[in-house]
Amino acid sequence: MRWNPRRALRRGLPERSGDGPTGTLARLARLGVPAVAAVETVGFWTAVALPLCYVPLLLTGLSSERDAALLGALVVLHLIALSAGHAHNRD
């Protein structure tokens, strides 16, 4: 089983947060769960849609250094999106 930050946060937090550092940490962690879900969702859908940007670039050809750099940047962005969105809706 892979590590899932949402599951880890849910498992490690008490139901009610009290005063003190533990309560503050619990409140911050609960705020982090929607943020993690949002990053996973955006990463997933970016990884799905980004290959559509490759098509026009490859059809026109890589005639300049700028086009090659753009293709490299798209590939790197795609890898980042894949790693960010790999856990989307795995619960």
Secondary structure, DSSP 8 states (H G I E B T S, - for coil): ----HHHHHHHHS-SS--SSHHHHHHHHHHHHHHHHHHHHHHHHHHHHHTHHHHHHHHHH---SHHHHHHHHHHHHHHHHHHHHHTTTT--
